[in-house]
Amino acid sequence: MNYIFYDFETTGRNSNWDQILQVGAIFTDSNFKEIDKIEARTALKPGQIPYPKAILVNKSSINNLTHSNLSNFQFVNLIYEKFKSWGPAIYIGYNSINFDEEFLRKSLFKNLIDPYITVTNGNKRADLLNILTTNYIFEPNIIKIPKNEKNRPIFKLDKVAPYNEIVFNAHDAIGDTEATIKLSYILSNKNPELWKSSLFTAKKEDANILLEKEKIICITETFYGKTIPYVISLLCYHPVYKTAICFDLKHDPNEYINLTKETLKHFINKSPKILRTVKTNKSPIILGKNYISSLNEYAHISYDELNNRAMIINSHKEFKKNVEQILLYEAEEKQSNMPQEDLYFEETIYKSFSSNYEKIIMQEFHNAEWPEKLKIADKFKENKNFYFAEKIIYEENPNILSKETFNKINRSIANQIFSSNNENWNTIPNAYKEIDDLREEYDKANDKKTLLFLDQLNNLIENIEKKFQDA
């Protein structure tokens, strides 16, 4: 199967509110030979306040931030159309499932495009960071991993790639993509079994099938930079979240299967955990029983004993039922205790899915010329889609909006960016403070070039402030 390697540079880390600024993506065959590529930039959307530190990291110039031949709407559509033309394929990035993919999904969502392109129509997804951390547990010498002063491995791409003699332009979208391809090539050649296993579960359904078929499997989980292996057996699926709930075979199930629900609930929530959650929709790396022998954590348990424990787990239906009921109760309790705050439409991607009718109107909206888009927007029955349609027109062709609608959107943006509260999005007061803090840091280092750039960035924020101060 072909691969789509990709990376984004953004204005910050919040995928609901920050913006993709640059895309770098390379389409390859299964031998990593380049077939096609895309590299593009867009400027800041109206009222988008970038995080200064993020801009320093991804090295966007003020000109990059203010001038582009692609608007955000055109930019997102370009990414979608190019990715769509390359499929079906396996999407691979570096920390992409938790970062880049969330930006991709929410950018498509806010531009009235199907956000699930990487997991539909035969597409799959994987994450090289997860593959490398797993490889480090079982085959630590295949990819050289640098360590910090505490002798802990560092898995940041800008550290790992140079440590493996890969020369690239770090924190540049196409540069990071090229480094990801080169690391993938090394790993796939030196550890083809792990590479193949990692991609086998790049689709939720395949991961579920493997968990159900193999009674004993290995997984790894990463907590605060530390990766830990587990030998587990599938117990059930979460009654609400549909994740795979597995029993850690380090524990003897005989100590738990006959407990009352109340006592069992205590042990389920006690550390060390007897249950492990496998998110099969996030391309987990699931390895076979032949990897067990290399795990010191399970060396004191024979394979026969592990197999016996797995058989107990799979045959004890009452234990499974009790666990499901405990998980259901805890999920319902958690949901009832959550603060009933109104979400902004930008934050609702996983709260509801658009109907087929809405999807048809979305397509009409994209196909129409700008004057017609305004009329088509009125066809939306879901408030969030009407909101996004108006926002797109405001950003792309505001002259066709009524004065009332234009002023309404202007005021909304102004209220957000001038807020003095601790918001989920960046604000003008927060941006000024961050610039001041960075000035102090770089002044001590006598870094005049960065200090000059911070002055320019400060001027950019001032210009945005002036634009919206009368709204």
C-alpha positions as CSV (number, residue, x, y, z in Angstrom):
1,M,0.0,0.0,0.0
2,N,1.2,3.5,-0.8
3,Y,2.2,6.0,1.9
4,I,1.3,9.7,2.5
5,F,4.0,11.2,4.8
6,Y,3.0,14.7,6.1
7,D,3.7,17.4,8.6
8,F,2.1,20.8,9.5
9,E,3.5,23.9,11.1
10,T,1.0,25.8,13.1
11,T,0.3,29.0,15.1
12,G,0.1,27.0,18.3
13,R,-0.8,23.7,19.9
14,N,-4.6,23.9,20.3
15,S,-6.2,22.2,17.3
16,N,-9.6,23.8,18.0
17,W,-8.3,27.3,17.8
18,D,-4.9,27.5,16.2
19,Q,-4.3,27.4,12.5
20,I,-2.2,25.4,10.1
21,L,0.4,27.7,8.4
22,Q,2.4,25.3,6.3
23,V,1.9,21.8,4.9
24,G,4.6,19.5,3.7
25,A,3.4,16.1,2.3
26,I,5.1,13.5,0.1
27,F,3.2,10.6,-1.6
28,T,5.4,7.5,-2.0
29,D,5.0,3.9,-3.0
30,S,5.5,1.0,-0.5
31,N,9.3,1.2,-1.2
32,F,9.4,4.9,-0.2
33,K,9.9,6.1,-3.7
34,E,8.4,9.6,-4.2
35,I,5.4,9.8,-6.5
36,D,4.1,13.3,-5.8
37,K,4.5,16.0,-3.2
38,I,2.9,19.2,-1.9
39,E,4.4,22.1,-0.1
40,A,2.3,25.2,0.6
41,R,1.8,28.1,3.0
42,T,-1.1,30.3,4.0
43,A,-1.2,33.6,5.9
44,L,-3.0,34.3,9.2
45,K,-6.8,34.3,9.2
46,P,-8.4,37.6,10.2
47,G,-8.1,37.8,14.0
48,Q,-5.8,34.9,14.4
49,I,-3.3,35.6,17.2
50,P,-0.3,33.3,16.8
51,Y,1.7,32.1,19.8
52,P,5.1,33.9,19.5
53,K,7.1,30.9,20.7
54,A,5.5,28.7,18.1
55,I,6.4,31.2,15.4
56,L,10.0,31.2,16.6
57,V,10.1,27.4,16.5
58,N,8.7,27.0,13.0
59,K,10.6,30.1,11.7
60,S,7.7,31.7,9.9
61,S,8.6,35.2,8.7
62,I,6.3,38.2,9.1
63,N,5.9,38.1,5.4
64,N,4.8,34.4,5.6
65,L,2.3,35.4,8.3
66,T,0.8,38.3,6.4
67,H,1.1,37.5,2.7
68,S,0.2,34.4,0.7
69,N,-1.2,33.5,-2.7
70,L,-3.5,31.1,-0.8
71,S,-6.2,32.1,1.7
72,N,-6.9,29.7,4.5
73,F,-10.0,28.3,2.7
74,Q,-8.0,27.8,-0.5
75,F,-5.2,26.2,1.5
76,V,-7.3,23.7,3.3
77,N,-9.1,22.8,0.1
78,L,-5.8,22.3,-1.7
79,I,-4.7,19.9,1.1
80,Y,-7.9,18.0,0.9
81,E,-8.0,17.6,-2.9
82,K,-4.4,16.6,-3.0
83,F,-4.7,14.0,-0.3
84,K,-8.0,12.7,-1.8
85,S,-6.2,12.2,-5.2
86,W,-3.5,10.2,-3.5
87,G,-5.7,7.7,-1.7
88,P,-6.2,5.0,-0.6
89,A,-2.9,5.1,1.3
90,I,-1.5,4.9,4.8
91,Y,-1.0,8.4,6.4
92,I,2.2,8.6,8.4
93,G,3.6,11.5,10.4
94,Y,5.7,12.1,13.5
95,N,3.4,12.4,16.5
96,S,0.7,13.0,13.9
97,I,-2.2,11.1,15.4
98,N,-2.2,13.3,18.5
99,F,-1.1,16.6,16.8
100,D,-1.1,17.0,13.0
101,E,-4.1,14.8,12.4
102,E,-6.2,16.8,14.9
103,F,-5.3,20.0,13.1
104,L,-6.2,18.3,9.8
105,R,-9.5,17.1,11.0
106,K,-10.6,20.4,12.6
107,S,-9.4,22.5,9.7
108,L,-11.5,20.4,7.4
109,F,-14.4,20.5,9.8
110,K,-14.4,24.3,10.1
111,N,-14.2,24.5,6.3
112,L,-17.3,22.3,5.7
113,I,-15.3,19.3,4.4
114,D,-15.5,15.7,5.6
115,P,-12.8,15.6,8.4
116,Y,-12.2,11.9,8.5
117,I,-10.2,11.5,5.2
118,T,-7.4,9.5,6.8
119,V,-9.6,6.6,8.1
120,T,-12.3,6.4,5.3
121,N,-12.4,5.2,1.7
122,G,-9.6,2.6,2.3
123,N,-7.2,5.0,4.0
124,K,-5.4,4.1,7.2
125,R,-3.1,6.0,9.6
126,A,0.0,5.3,11.6
127,D,2.4,7.3,13.7
128,L,6.2,6.9,13.4
129,L,6.8,8.3,16.9
130,N,4.7,5.4,18.4
131,I,6.5,2.9,16.2
132,L,10.0,4.2,17.2
133,T,9.1,4.1,21.0
134,T,7.9,0.5,20.6
135,N,11.0,-0.4,18.6
136,Y,13.2,1.0,21.3
137,I,11.7,-1.4,23.8
138,F,12.4,-4.5,21.7
139,E,15.2,-3.6,19.4
140,P,17.0,-0.5,20.9
141,N,20.0,-0.6,18.5
142,I,18.1,-0.4,15.2
143,I,17.4,3.3,15.4
144,K,19.9,5.3,17.5
145,I,18.0,7.3,20.1
146,P,19.8,10.2,21.9
147,K,19.5,10.6,25.7
148,N,19.3,13.5,28.1
149,E,21.4,14.3,31.1
150,K,19.3,11.8,33.2
151,N,20.0,9.1,30.6
152,R,16.4,9.0,29.4
153,P,15.7,8.6,25.7
154,I,14.8,11.7,23.7
155,F,12.3,11.0,20.9
156,K,12.0,14.5,19.4
157,L,12.3,14.4,15.7
158,D,14.9,17.3,15.6
159,K,17.1,15.2,17.9
160,V,16.5,11.6,16.6
161,A,17.0,12.4,12.9
162,P,20.4,14.1,13.2
163,Y,21.5,11.4,15.7
164,N,20.9,8.9,12.8
165,E,22.9,11.1,10.4
166,I,19.8,12.5,8.6
167,V,20.4,16.0,7.4
168,F,17.1,18.0,7.2
169,N,15.6,21.4,7.8
170,A,13.9,20.9,11.2
171,H,10.6,22.6,12.1
172,D,9.9,23.1,8.4
173,A,6.9,21.1,7.2
174,I,8.6,19.5,4.2
175,G,11.9,19.1,6.0
176,D,10.2,17.2,8.9
177,T,8.3,15.1,6.3
178,E,11.6,14.1,4.6
179,A,13.2,13.2,7.9
180,T,10.1,11.0,8.8
181,I,10.5,9.2,5.5
182,K,14.2,8.5,6.0
183,L,13.7,7.2,9.5
184,S,10.8,5.0,8.3
185,Y,13.0,3.6,5.5
186,I,15.8,2.7,8.0
187,L,13.3,1.0,10.4
188,S,11.5,-0.9,7.7
189,N,14.7,-2.3,6.4
190,K,16.3,-3.1,9.7
191,N,13.2,-4.4,11.5
192,P,10.7,-5.4,8.8
193,E,8.7,-7.5,11.2
194,L,7.9,-4.6,13.5
195,W,7.2,-2.3,10.6
196,K,4.7,-4.7,9.1
197,S,3.1,-5.3,12.5
198,S,2.8,-1.6,13.1
199,L,1.0,-1.0,9.9
200,F,-1.3,-4.0,10.2
201,T,-3.2,-2.3,12.9
202,A,-3.4,1.1,11.1
203,K,-7.2,0.5,10.8
204,K,-9.5,0.2,13.8
205,E,-11.3,-2.9,12.5
206,D,-8.0,-4.7,11.8
207,A,-6.8,-3.9,15.3
208,N,-10.0,-5.3,16.9
209,I,-9.8,-8.5,14.8
210,L,-6.2,-9.1,15.9
211,L,-7.1,-8.5,19.6
212,E,-9.9,-11.0,19.3
213,K,-7.9,-13.6,17.4
214,E,-4.7,-13.6,19.5
215,K,-5.4,-14.4,23.1
216,I,-2.0,-13.1,24.3
217,I,-0.4,-10.0,22.8
218,C,2.2,-7.3,23.6
219,I,1.6,-3.6,23.6
220,T,3.5,-0.6,24.8
221,E,2.2,2.6,26.5
222,T,4.1,5.9,26.9
223,F,3.6,8.0,30.0
224,Y,5.5,11.3,30.4
225,G,8.2,10.2,28.0
226,K,8.6,6.7,29.4
227,T,7.5,3.7,27.4
228,I,6.3,0.6,29.2
229,P,5.5,-2.8,27.7
230,Y,2.6,-5.0,28.7
231,V,1.4,-8.5,27.9
232,I,-2.3,-8.5,27.8
233,S,-5.5,-10.4,26.8
234,L,-8.7,-8.8,25.5
235,L,-11.4,-8.8,28.2
236,C,-14.2,-6.7,26.6
237,Y,-14.9,-3.4,24.8
238,H,-15.8,-0.3,26.8
239,P,-19.6,0.0,26.9
240,V,-19.5,3.7,26.1
241,Y,-16.1,4.6,24.5
242,K,-15.7,1.3,22.6
243,T,-12.0,1.1,23.4
244,A,-10.6,-2.4,24.0
245,I,-10.3,-3.2,27.7
246,C,-7.6,-5.8,28.3
247,F,-6.3,-7.6,31.3
248,D,-2.6,-7.3,32.3
249,L,-1.4,-10.8,32.5
250,K,1.3,-9.7,35.0
251,H,-1.6,-10.2,37.5
252,D,-3.2,-13.5,38.4
253,P,-6.9,-13.3,37.4
254,N,-7.8,-15.8,40.1
255,E,-7.4,-13.1,42.6
256,Y,-10.1,-10.9,41.0
257,I,-12.7,-13.0,39.1
258,N,-14.8,-13.9,42.2
259,L,-14.7,-10.4,43.9
260,T,-17.9,-8.5,44.5
261,K,-18.4,-5.5,42.1
262,E,-17.6,-3.0,44.9
263,T,-14.4,-4.7,45.8
264,L,-13.5,-5.3,42.1
265,K,-14.1,-1.5,41.4
266,H,-11.6,-0.7,44.1
267,F,-8.9,-2.9,42.5
268,I,-9.7,-1.7,39.0
269,N,-8.9,1.9,40.1
270,K,-5.9,0.9,42.2
271,S,-2.3,1.1,41.0
272,P,-0.7,-0.9,39.5
273,K,-3.7,-1.2,37.1
274,I,-5.0,-4.7,36.3
275,L,-6.7,-3.4,33.2
276,R,-5.1,-1.7,30.2
277,T,-7.0,0.4,27.6
278,V,-6.1,-0.1,23.9
279,K,-7.5,2.7,21.7
280,T,-7.9,0.6,18.5
281,N,-9.0,3.7,16.5
282,K,-5.5,5.3,17.1
283,S,-3.3,2.8,15.3
284,P,-2.0,0.9,18.4
285,I,1.0,-1.3,17.8
286,I,0.0,-4.8,18.7
287,L,2.7,-7.5,18.7
288,G,2.6,-11.2,18.9
289,K,3.5,-13.6,21.7
290,N,7.0,-14.1,20.3
291,Y,8.0,-10.7,21.7
292,I,7.3,-11.7,25.3
293,S,10.6,-13.4,25.9
294,S,12.5,-10.1,25.6
295,L,10.4,-8.5,28.4
296,N,12.1,-8.6,31.8
297,E,8.9,-7.4,33.4
298,Y,7.3,-10.8,32.6
299,A,10.4,-13.0,32.8
300,H,9.2,-14.5,36.1
301,I,6.0,-15.9,34.5
302,S,6.2,-18.9,32.2
303,Y,4.4,-18.8,28.8
304,D,2.2,-21.7,30.0
305,E,1.1,-19.6,33.0
306,L,0.4,-16.6,30.8
307,N,-1.7,-18.7,28.5
308,N,-3.6,-20.2,31.5
309,R,-4.4,-16.7,32.7
310,A,-5.6,-15.6,29.3
311,M,-7.9,-18.7,29.2
312,I,-9.4,-17.8,32.6
313,I,-10.0,-14.2,31.4
314,N,-11.7,-15.4,28.2
315,S,-13.9,-18.0,29.8
316,H,-15.2,-16.1,32.9
317,K,-18.3,-14.4,31.6
318,E,-19.4,-13.1,35.0
319,F,-16.1,-11.3,35.6
320,K,-16.4,-9.7,32.1
321,K,-20.0,-8.6,32.9
322,N,-19.0,-7.1,36.2
323,V,-16.1,-5.1,34.6
324,E,-18.5,-3.8,31.9
325,Q,-21.0,-2.6,34.5
326,I,-18.3,-0.9,36.5
327,L,-17.0,0.9,33.4
328,L,-20.5,1.9,32.4
329,Y,-21.3,3.3,35.8
330,E,-18.0,5.2,36.0
331,A,-18.5,6.7,32.5
332,E,-22.0,7.8,33.3
333,E,-20.9,9.3,36.6
334,K,-18.1,11.1,34.9
335,Q,-20.4,12.6,32.3
336,S,-22.9,13.7,34.9
337,N,-20.2,15.5,36.9
338,M,-18.8,17.3,33.9
339,P,-19.5,21.1,33.9
340,Q,-22.4,21.9,31.6
341,E,-20.5,24.6,29.7
342,D,-21.6,25.7,26.3
343,L,-19.0,24.7,23.7
344,Y,-18.0,27.0,20.9
345,F,-18.8,25.5,17.5
346,E,-15.0,25.1,16.9
347,E,-14.9,22.7,19.8
348,T,-17.7,20.4,18.7
349,I,-16.2,18.1,16.1
350,Y,-16.6,14.9,18.2
351,K,-20.0,16.0,19.7
352,S,-22.2,15.4,16.7
353,F,-22.0,14.3,13.1
354,S,-23.6,16.0,10.2
355,S,-26.5,14.4,8.4
356,N,-26.4,13.3,4.8
357,Y,-28.6,16.3,4.0
358,E,-26.0,18.7,5.5
359,K,-23.2,17.0,3.6
360,I,-25.0,17.6,0.3
361,I,-25.4,21.3,1.2
362,M,-21.7,21.4,2.1
363,Q,-20.8,20.1,-1.4
364,E,-23.2,22.7,-3.0
365,F,-21.5,25.4,-1.0
366,H,-18.1,24.4,-2.2
367,N,-19.2,24.1,-5.8
368,A,-21.0,27.5,-6.0
369,E,-19.5,30.9,-6.8
370,W,-19.2,33.4,-3.9
371,P,-22.6,35.3,-4.4
372,E,-24.4,31.9,-4.5
373,K,-22.6,30.6,-1.4
374,L,-24.4,33.1,0.8
375,K,-27.8,31.8,-0.5
376,I,-26.7,28.1,0.0
377,A,-25.6,28.8,3.5
378,D,-29.2,29.5,4.4
379,K,-30.0,25.9,3.5
380,F,-28.1,24.5,6.5
381,K,-30.3,23.3,9.3
382,E,-27.4,22.7,11.7
383,N,-26.4,25.9,13.4
384,K,-22.7,25.0,13.4
385,N,-22.6,24.6,9.6
386,F,-24.3,27.9,9.1
387,Y,-21.9,29.5,11.5
388,F,-18.9,28.1,9.6
389,A,-20.3,29.1,6.2
390,E,-20.7,32.7,7.4
391,K,-17.2,32.7,8.8
392,I,-15.7,31.4,5.6
393,I,-17.5,34.1,3.6
394,Y,-16.3,36.7,6.1
395,E,-12.7,35.6,5.6
396,E,-12.9,35.1,1.9
397,N,-15.3,37.6,0.4
398,P,-16.7,39.8,3.2
399,N,-18.2,42.4,0.7
400,I,-21.2,40.1,0.0
401,L,-22.2,39.9,3.6
402,S,-24.7,42.3,5.0
403,K,-23.3,45.1,7.2
404,E,-25.1,43.6,10.2
405,T,-23.6,40.1,9.7
406,F,-20.1,41.5,9.0
407,N,-20.3,43.6,12.2
408,K,-21.6,40.6,14.2
409,I,-18.6,38.4,13.2
410,N,-16.2,41.3,13.7
411,R,-17.5,41.9,17.3
412,S,-17.2,38.1,18.0
413,I,-13.6,38.0,17.0
414,A,-12.8,41.2,18.9
415,N,-14.4,39.9,22.1
416,Q,-12.2,36.8,21.9
417,I,-8.9,38.3,21.0
418,F,-9.2,41.2,23.5
419,S,-10.2,38.9,26.4
420,S,-8.1,39.3,29.5
421,N,-9.2,35.8,30.8
422,N,-7.2,32.6,30.5
423,E,-8.8,31.3,27.2
424,N,-8.3,28.2,25.1
425,W,-7.3,30.5,22.2
426,N,-4.5,33.0,22.2
427,T,-5.4,36.6,23.0
428,I,-3.7,40.0,22.3
429,P,-2.8,40.5,26.0
430,N,-1.3,37.0,26.3
431,A,0.7,37.5,23.0
432,Y,2.2,40.8,24.3
433,K,3.1,39.1,27.6
434,E,4.7,36.2,25.8
435,I,6.7,38.5,23.6
436,D,7.9,40.4,26.7
437,D,9.0,37.2,28.4
438,L,10.8,36.1,25.2
439,R,12.5,39.5,24.9
440,E,13.9,39.0,28.4
441,E,15.2,35.5,27.6
442,Y,16.9,36.5,24.3
443,D,18.2,39.8,25.7
444,K,20.2,37.8,28.3
445,A,21.5,35.7,25.4
446,N,22.3,38.9,23.4
447,D,20.4,37.4,20.4
448,K,19.8,40.6,18.5
449,K,18.4,38.8,15.4
450,T,15.6,37.2,17.5
451,L,15.0,40.4,19.4
452,L,14.5,42.2,16.1
453,F,12.0,39.6,15.0
454,L,10.1,39.8,18.3
455,D,9.8,43.6,17.7
456,Q,8.4,42.8,14.2
457,L,6.0,40.3,15.7
458,N,4.9,42.8,18.3
459,N,4.1,45.3,15.4
460,L,2.0,42.6,13.7
461,I,0.0,42.1,16.9
462,E,-0.4,45.8,17.2
463,N,-1.8,46.0,13.6
464,I,-4.3,43.2,14.4
465,E,-5.3,45.1,17.6
466,K,-5.9,48.3,15.6
467,K,-8.0,46.5,13.0
468,F,-10.4,45.1,15.6
469,Q,-10.3,47.8,18.4
470,D,-13.4,49.6,17.0
471,A,-15.4,46.4,16.7
